[in-house]
Structure formats: C-alpha cells, structure tokens
C-alpha cells in the first residue's frame, strides 16, 4: 500500500476519534475511510470501533462501515 494512503488513513482515523470535532465531521471521516475500502481501512475502522473513548453511536457506525468494507471484497 502506498505511503500516501497510509498517511490519509492515519489522518482520517485521528479526526474520527477526536471528540472535539462535531459528530458530523467524525462521521464523514469514517465514511472517507470506508470509501478507501482496503484491508488497512478495515483495520482502521475496527480500531475506531474498539476505542472506548468514543461514543457508542460512533463505535456502532465504525462497525457498520467495517462491514461495508468486508462486503466490497
């Protein structure tokens, strides 16, 4: 995987987990991770779902997007 995609996933994951951002921005970051749709994106979404500092709603959404990545394969 290219370093550019890895860097983008890291940035998006940071935004998605940052509770200082609005819910809309966090959810859009998760959607962008889903759009990347590769194995590393799946792992990033699963890491978000396991993050206990996030809200239950955000964690559920991360799982939903992770399932979508799995279905794409």
N, CA, C and O of each residue as an XYZ file, in Angstrom:
292
protein
N       0.842     -1.173      0.000
C       0.000      0.000      0.000
C       0.887      1.237      0.000
O       1.957      1.255      0.609
N       0.435      2.242     -0.676
C       1.255      3.439     -0.792
C       1.291      4.216      0.519
O       0.366      4.156      1.330
N       2.367      4.931      0.695
C       2.539      5.740      1.896
C       1.486      6.842      1.956
O       1.079      7.253      3.042
N       1.046      7.318      0.805
C       0.043      8.378      0.759
C      -1.284      7.894      1.344
O      -1.928      8.618      2.102
N      -1.692      6.675      0.997
C      -2.953      6.133      1.514
C      -2.823      5.872      3.010
O      -3.751      6.150      3.770
N      -1.686      5.343      3.435
C      -1.462      5.102      4.860
C      -1.539      6.397      5.640
O      -2.155      6.452      6.704
N      -0.921      7.431      5.120
C      -0.946      8.740      5.762
C      -2.379      9.279      5.825
O      -2.793      9.834      6.843
N      -3.120      9.115      4.751
C      -4.510      9.581      4.702
C      -5.361      8.829      5.721
O      -6.186      9.434      6.408
N      -5.168      7.517      5.823
C      -5.912      6.728      6.813
C      -5.602      7.184      8.236
O      -6.502      7.254      9.073
N      -4.360      7.488      8.510
C      -3.979      7.961      9.843
C      -4.655      9.289     10.160
O      -5.166      9.481     11.263
N      -4.657     10.200      9.200
C      -5.290     11.496      9.408
C      -6.794     11.343      9.635
O      -7.360     11.952     10.543
N      -7.432     10.526      8.802
C      -8.871     10.323      8.933
C      -9.229      9.641     10.248
O     -10.232      9.984     10.873
N      -8.418      8.681     10.667
C      -8.654      7.994     11.932
C      -8.523      8.953     13.113
O      -9.288      8.886     14.074
N      -7.554      9.832     13.023
C      -7.372     10.825     14.080
C      -8.581     11.747     14.164
O      -9.055     12.056     15.258
N      -9.072     12.181     13.030
C     -10.252     13.051     13.004
C     -11.464     12.303     13.547
O     -12.221     12.850     14.351
N     -11.655     11.057     13.115
C     -12.817     10.278     13.535
C     -12.830     10.028     15.040
O     -13.900      9.914     15.638
N     -11.661      9.941     15.652
C     -11.576      9.657     17.084
C     -11.509     10.911     17.948
O     -11.581     10.819     19.173
N     -11.373     12.065     17.335
C     -11.218     13.317     18.076
C     -12.588     13.864     18.480
O     -13.339     14.364     17.642
N     -12.897     13.765     19.750
C     -14.211     14.163     20.246
C     -14.403     15.683     20.273
O     -15.496     16.158     20.581
N     -13.356     16.448     19.954
C     -13.524     17.893     19.882
C     -14.183     18.310     18.570
O     -14.715     19.414     18.463
N     -14.148     17.428     17.575
C     -14.839     17.690     16.320
C     -16.321     17.362     16.476
O     -16.714     16.600     17.359
N     -17.123     17.945     15.612
C     -18.557     17.648     15.659
C     -18.793     16.213     15.201
O     -17.958     15.604     14.533
N     -19.951     15.699     15.581
C     -20.320     14.344     15.187
C     -20.321     14.202     13.670
O     -19.876     13.186     13.136
N     -20.816     15.214     12.983
C     -20.883     15.168     11.517
C     -19.496     15.005     10.902
O     -19.309     14.198      9.991
N     -18.542     15.756     11.391
C     -17.182     15.680     10.853
C     -16.576     14.311     11.143
O     -15.930     13.723     10.275
N     -16.778     13.799     12.356
C     -16.249     12.475     12.700
C     -16.850     11.398     11.809
O     -16.148     10.495     11.355
N     -18.147     11.497     11.561
C     -18.821     10.501     10.730
C     -18.382     10.604      9.271
O     -18.265      9.587      8.588
N     -18.144     11.803      8.798
C     -17.642     11.972      7.434
C     -16.239     11.382      7.295
O     -15.899     10.828      6.250
N     -15.432     11.498      8.337
C     -14.095     10.895      8.310
C     -14.207      9.377      8.222
O     -13.460      8.734      7.484
N     -15.147      8.806      8.981
C     -15.355      7.352      8.907
C     -15.833      6.937      7.522
O     -15.406      5.909      6.998
N     -16.707      7.726      6.936
C     -17.202      7.442      5.585
C     -16.044      7.480      4.587
O     -15.979      6.657      3.674
N     -15.152      8.417      4.761
C     -13.992      8.504      3.868
C     -13.085      7.288      4.012
O     -12.538      6.799      3.024
N     -12.926      6.802      5.237
C     -12.154      5.577      5.447
C     -12.838      4.423      4.727
O     -12.181      3.623      4.062
N     -14.155      4.340      4.859
C     -14.926      3.301      4.173
C     -14.724      3.393      2.662
O     -14.600      2.366      1.995
N     -14.688      4.580      2.128
C     -14.516      4.761      0.686
C     -13.161      4.252      0.200
O     -13.040      3.826     -0.948
N     -12.150      4.292      1.052
C     -10.841      3.748      0.670
C     -10.981      2.245      0.462
O     -10.472      1.693     -0.513
N     -11.671      1.596      1.381
C     -12.145      0.237      1.186
C     -11.123     -0.880      1.091
O     -11.450     -1.947      0.571
N      -9.903     -0.686      1.567
C      -8.929     -1.781      1.524
C      -8.771     -2.398      2.912
O      -9.460     -2.012      3.857
N      -7.865     -3.352      3.021
C      -7.660     -4.063      4.284
C      -7.249     -3.110      5.405
O      -7.729     -3.234      6.532
N      -6.378     -2.175      5.106
C      -5.924     -1.218      6.112
C      -7.070     -0.313      6.565
O      -7.131      0.074      7.732
N      -7.968      0.022      5.656
C      -9.148      0.813      6.026
C     -10.037      0.007      6.964
O     -10.571      0.546      7.934
N     -10.193     -1.273      6.679
C     -10.972     -2.144      7.561
C     -10.366     -2.157      8.958
O     -11.085     -2.030      9.949
N      -9.054     -2.310      9.043
C      -8.395     -2.316     10.345
C      -8.560     -0.977     11.064
O      -8.752     -0.947     12.279
N      -8.488      0.113     10.333
C      -8.672      1.434     10.936
C     -10.080      1.565     11.515
O     -10.257      2.093     12.612
N     -11.071      1.088     10.782
C     -12.453      1.151     11.268
C     -12.652      0.258     12.489
O     -13.356      0.635     13.425
N     -12.041     -0.911     12.482
C     -12.147     -1.791     13.642
C     -11.458     -1.187     14.866
O     -11.934     -1.348     15.990
N     -10.352     -0.502     14.652
C      -9.690      0.195     15.758
C     -10.581      1.293     16.321
O     -10.628      1.494     17.534
N     -11.281      1.997     15.453
C     -12.213      3.019     15.920
C     -13.349      2.392     16.718
O     -13.755      2.927     17.749
N     -13.858      1.269     16.248
C     -14.950      0.590     16.944
C     -14.512      0.105     18.327
O     -15.339     -0.006     19.232
N     -13.244     -0.180     18.496
C     -12.723     -0.658     19.773
C     -12.309      0.481     20.707
O     -11.941      0.234     21.856
N     -12.365      1.701     20.233
C     -11.931      2.861     21.022
C     -13.002      3.220     22.056
O     -14.069      3.723     21.705
N     -12.711      2.962     23.307
C     -13.688      3.188     24.380
C     -13.891      4.660     24.702
O     -14.807      5.004     25.449
N     -13.056      5.535     24.153
C     -13.226      6.967     24.375
C     -14.292      7.571     23.457
O     -14.717      8.710     23.651
N     -14.716      6.798     22.462
C     -15.732      7.281     21.518
C     -17.119      6.923     22.036
O     -17.276      6.050     22.889
N     -18.115      7.611     21.507
C     -19.481      7.321     21.904
C     -19.917      5.982     21.327
O     -19.338      5.490     20.358
N     -20.940      5.404     21.931
C     -21.469      4.131     21.438
C     -21.967      4.293     20.009
O     -21.781      3.402     19.179
N     -22.598      5.423     19.720
C     -23.106      5.680     18.366
C     -21.960      5.692     17.358
O     -22.072      5.099     16.285
N     -20.869      6.355     17.692
C     -19.711      6.422     16.798
C     -19.084      5.039     16.608
O     -18.696      4.675     15.498
N     -18.991      4.285     17.680
C     -18.409      2.944     17.593
C     -19.282      2.029     16.744
O     -18.768      1.236     15.955
N     -20.594      2.136     16.901
C     -21.506      1.337     16.072
C     -21.379      1.711     14.597
O     -21.405      0.843     13.725
N     -21.243      2.997     14.328
C     -21.090      3.442     12.947
C     -19.783      2.911     12.347
O     -19.748      2.510     11.184
N     -18.724      2.911     13.136
C     -17.450      2.368     12.659
C     -17.604      0.890     12.304
O     -17.048      0.433     11.306
N     -18.356      0.142     13.114
C     -18.610     -1.266     12.799
C     -19.434     -1.416     11.535
O     -19.188     -2.313     10.729
N     -20.408     -0.542     11.363
C     -21.240     -0.580     10.155
C     -20.366     -0.376      8.916
O     -20.487     -1.115      7.939
N     -19.499      0.614      8.958
C     -18.613      0.869      7.831
C     -17.631     -0.282      7.622
O     -17.295     -0.614      6.486
N     -17.169     -0.893      8.720
C     -16.267     -2.048      8.597
C     -16.973     -3.194      7.869
O     -16.368     -3.857      7.027
N     -18.243     -3.428      8.188
C     -18.998     -4.475      7.489
C     -19.123     -4.162      6.008
O     -19.057     -5.065      5.173
N     -19.302     -2.892      5.676
C     -19.390     -2.500      4.274
C     -18.082     -2.763      3.533
O     -18.097     -3.183      2.376
N     -16.961     -2.521      4.188
C     -15.661     -2.803      3.566
C     -15.538     -4.301      3.309
O     -15.058     -4.713      2.253
N     -15.966     -5.113      4.264
C     -15.899     -6.565      4.095
C     -16.755     -7.002      2.920
O     -16.349     -7.873      2.151
N     -17.919     -6.417      2.772
C     -18.824     -6.792      1.683
C     -18.263     -6.405      0.317
O     -18.608     -7.024     -0.690
N     -17.411     -5.399      0.272
C     -16.839     -4.946     -1.001
C     -15.888     -5.970     -1.602
O     -15.696     -6.004     -2.817
N     -15.292     -6.807     -0.753
C     -14.310     -7.791     -1.240
C     -14.932     -8.908     -1.968
O     -14.232     -9.808     -2.433
